[in-house]
Structure formats: structure tokens, C-alpha cells
Amino acid sequence: MTVQHTAEIIDGNAIAAKIRGGLKARVDKLVAAAGWRPTLAVIRVGEDPASIVYVGRKVRACEEAGIDSRQYVFPADVSQEEVIATVRELSAAPDVHGILVQLPLPKHIALAPVLGAISVEKDVDGFHLYNVGGLVIGDTVFPPCTPHGVMLLLDAAGVEISGKNAVVVGASNIVGKPMALMLMQREATVSICHIKTRDLAQYTILADILILAAGSPKLVVGPMVKRGAVVVDVGINRMPDGKLVGDCDFETVKERASLLTPVPGGVGPMTVTMLLANTVKSAERHFQREKGQAERIGEPEPV
Ligand SMILES: Nc1nc2c(c(=O)[nH]1)N[C@@H](CN(C=O)c1ccc(C(=O)N[C@@H](CCC(=O)O)C(=O)O)cc1)CN2
């Protein structure tokens, strides 16, 4: 007789709320010491409905954590030069500690020069090539928010990563690729599947840890999942009836997995929380540099 269990659901909202509490305490401490608040600049181009929702969530989360935010909203036909000029200004502004450019951008704007104009010290999304390079060697200041959020969810749920088979479905620059690097850094054996992968199930069935980030509803169904696997669903798909679903068929995967994240309420809140974490970190680093400068100014002249 086989006894079957349904998966325990990882509550991303609860884990995110706990982390945000700690971040708020760090903000209060910094404000008391520095006399200024961490400040995040958010650039949004066009009126993509999902981007409006996500930016709204980020701004509200900043408010709740005591972080100031400034929004720069451009029409969809703004020139690439204008966006880059704004990013450069914000990069040089001493009272801005984090800059994010909400993605996707309209097609006529090339991503690389926009992201390249963000000061690496303010790159709270971790998308600048310098920070991407840091991630490759396992030493980055600003880890990208969604995969970092996934790692913290796994840690909070007590999932052992070292030595496990991890399969990442989706190879985007902002989730799949950095996710694979982070899992590899923690000594998982990592496979990446993508749009051209043939017979996806032959990979997913081997996964102890399965990360879904393809943006395709019901891509993975119960029989494709190893019994007892940990499944993290990063997919966000808006269905015609307005319902939000992930990349897995929740009901059938729940019967196979040991742990499963829901959509909504799983990875999404962690993405926003990791943005706050990177912004607070950036502001603390700014304060340390400022303080170091003040100490140097106060030093006696060498005789
Ligand atoms: N500059 C960036 N752009 C984008 C990123 C990013 O990390 N940086 N990631 C995604 C979207 N994203 C953040 O911007 C994001 C996705 C999901 C959520 C979220 O809170 N989801 C909720 C449901 C929200 C809803 O009702 O639609 C959940 O899953 O519970 C926040 C942010 C692309 N662009």
C-alpha cells in the first residue's frame, strides 16, 4: 500500500512579511543614524497593465518599509536617449540609492544601454553586467530579486539544496539563468530547460527541486513531477477570466510534490521584498561610504 500526501504550501506572503519587518527595523536605524531615508527611483515606460500593477506594489511596499520612492513615468514612444539621460541623472544623484527600470521596455528601446547606464552601486535589480558578472563568480552585491526570493523561500522552508538535482524550466535573463547560477552556487546539480527542450518530462521527473519560470500555464502536470519534489512556481499567467495562475497544474502537482508555492502568494511577494532588501543594503552602503569620508575629512594632517 502506498500512502500519498498532498504538498505543503509555502506561504510567500507570510515569509515576505517577516523579512519586511526586519527591513523596516534596519531602515529606522539608518534614518536615526544618517538623517535621511533610503530612496528608490522607479522608471516605467508605457502603460503595460502588468507593469503598472507591479510598480504599484513596489511603491506601496517601499512606503510600508519607510523607504522613499520616486516614480518617473514616460510615454511608450519616449526615445531611448531620454530614458538613458534620466538613468544617468539618477545615477549621479547623491540622494537616490536604488534605481530600477521596470521591464519589459517597448521594443524600440535597447535594454543593454539603459541597464548599462545604471550606477552599479544603485543597481538594486542586479541587472547591470557588472552585477551579473558578480553572480557568475558567486560574489554579487545585488542579487536579482526573483531568483534571490526563491532561494530565501527554499531556505525558509528548510529545503536542503546541496547535492540535489535542480531543474529550472525557463532560461530568461531575469529569472531562469540567474536562478540556475544561484542553485549551482549552493551545490545543486542544475539542468536548464527552455523553449527548445525536447520531451520536458524526462528532465522534470528527475528534479528534487523544480523551478518553473516559463510563463506557460499548465506546462507541468502531476505525472511530470517526481514524488516528494519541491516545486517553486515562478510563472505568472493571467487567464481570460482574469484569474492568475502559475506554470504548473496546481491540483495535480500538489498530489506529487512535498512542497509547492502557490500563484498568487508564492514567489511574487518575495520579488518585491528582495527589491526592498537590495535598496536598504544600497542605502546602508552609501551611509558607510559617507561616514568613511567624514572620518577621513576629520583625520589630522600627517606631519
Ligand atoms: N525591473 C524589473 N522588471 C521586472 C521584474 C523585476 O524583477 N525587475 N520582474 C517581473 C515582474 N515583477 C517585478 O517587477 C513582479 C512580479 C510579480 C509580483 C507580485 O507581487 N505578484 C503577485 C500577484 C500580482 C498580481 O495580482 O498580478 C503574486 O504572485 O502574489 C511583483 C512583481 C517582470 N519585470
The ligand as an ORCA input file, in Angstrom:
! r2SCAN-3c Opt
* xyz 0 1
  N      12.780     45.780    -13.314
  C      12.144     44.610    -13.182
  N      11.157     44.278    -14.025
  C      10.534     43.076    -13.865
  C      10.898     42.204    -12.796
  C      11.952     42.593    -11.937
  O      12.361     41.847    -11.007
  N      12.537     43.807    -12.157
  N      10.173     41.031    -12.583
  C       8.924     40.816    -13.262
  C       7.679     41.335    -12.588
  N       7.740     41.688    -11.158
  C       8.543     42.677    -10.762
  O       8.671     43.687    -11.338
  C       6.755     41.199    -10.225
  C       6.034     40.067    -10.455
  C       5.029     39.653     -9.555
  C       4.765     40.367     -8.417
  C       3.685     40.015     -7.477
  O       3.586     40.590     -6.405
  N       2.807     39.080     -7.841
  C       1.655     38.727     -7.038
  C       0.396     38.865     -7.889
  C       0.261     40.216     -8.522
  C      -0.985     40.363     -9.391
  O      -2.065     40.347     -8.844
  O      -0.828     40.489    -10.623
  C       1.779     37.298     -6.548
  O       2.373     36.475     -7.269
  O       1.271     37.030     -5.476
  C       5.502     41.514     -8.178
  C       6.479     41.918     -9.067
  C       8.931     41.432    -14.649
  N       9.530     42.721    -14.684
*
